[in-house]
Amino acid sequence: MKIKKTENINEKDIVAIDVYDCTGKILVKQSTQVTNSTIKKLKDYNIPFIYIKDDSFFVSYIFDLTDIAELLKVLWYFVQSQGQNSEILKRYNIDEIKMFAEYNNEVASQIAYGHIFKFFISKLYEKAKNSKEKCYDFIDYRNNENYLYFHSVNVAAISILIGIDMGLQEKDIIDLGVGALLYDLSMNLYKFIEQKRTLDTIEKEEMQQHVFLGYDVARNIYGISASSALIAYQHHERNNGSGYPKKLKSEEISLLSKIVAVADVYDALISNRPFRKAYNSDEAWNYILDNSGILFDEKVVVSFKKIIPKFLPGDIVELNNGKRAIVIKNNFGKSEQPVIKLFEKNDKDDIILKDDVSVLNKNFFIIRVVETIK
């Protein structure tokens, strides 16, 4: 399958995977043939791109996207109700959750949400643990309006994969995933960060308070461990002591927080924000590696490098010989060596694939990404 901008899809295209919004609502189901009404719906929901069937491209999304959509739904209800309405949780066939959701008061809701967050993170962990292919190059359907929800879920996904690669125990990975899911939810309180301008000093100081608020949110959810909550408090600390709120260094920062710090920064950089355009995949990837041992823990970055490829399927790249190629597929453990093909464009600006180019060949290497879809 390949990624395609909504503005460029046509009625011949077949949807490769479900398209869902930040509330977990399925907008277009897998295997649907695109129609004009499909295109209108995608534009109405501000979906920037979709994945269409194309055997020439391969995207590794590892996780069950039904679980991802359901987790988005739960997270959205949690944020909208400030954790005080657990009505939606009655649908899940888990006796303990249904029992507390039935009461639907603040205390019972906090207990129910605590269980359901761990339930879904456990499902993501099981899927990732049993996946032979750990290269993760899936881009979700986020936009500026729904960034927080997609960002939180994707940071949790990346963190789980890094934790598995680093050999963490299951309990620690569940704590890691839950903490990564909840750590940034208090950011929705700061509406000024959605403005198309640089924050002033007072706003930056106010925004930095989100680490305290996030910690409180996590600690108030029944069953969420201190290790998970600490992620909210420490995810902006940096290896060299340049972070906040305590300017902690290296060993003073928990390993789980170090993992989320890397996942958080990478995912934020590849996202369009009101105040800047998204970094290309290679730029964000280079930023993480360039700051290994400086801002970020070296061991975490080693695992990040294996799991997150430098280039994403569909990226158009420039080669050292001046020609351009398109990324077809990534390979686990070879994050800088994707399968690429030369191409040409027809009069409709459609890409016509041509010859394979092996980046393992010493005569060819990728200089940079020149065009990407986000």
Secondary structure, 3 states (H helix, E strand, C coil): CEEEEHHHCCCCCEECCCEECCCCCEEECCCCECCHHHHHHHHHCCCCEEEECCCCCCCCCCCCHHHHHHHHHHHHHHHHCCCCCCHHHHHCCCHHHHHHHHHCCHHHHHHHHHHHHHHHHHHHHHHHHCCCCCCCCCCCCCCCCCHHHHHHHHHHHHHHHHHHHCCCCHHHHHHHHHHHHHCCHHHHHCHHHHCCCCCCHHHHHHHCCHHHHHHHHHHCCCCCCHHHHHHHHHCCCCCECCCCCCCCEHHHCCHHHHHHHHHHHHHHHCCCECCECCCCHHHHHHHHHHCECCCECHHHHHHHHHHCCCCCCCCEEEECCCCEEEEEECCCCCCCCCEEEEEEECCCCCEEEEEEEECCCCCCCEEEEEECCC
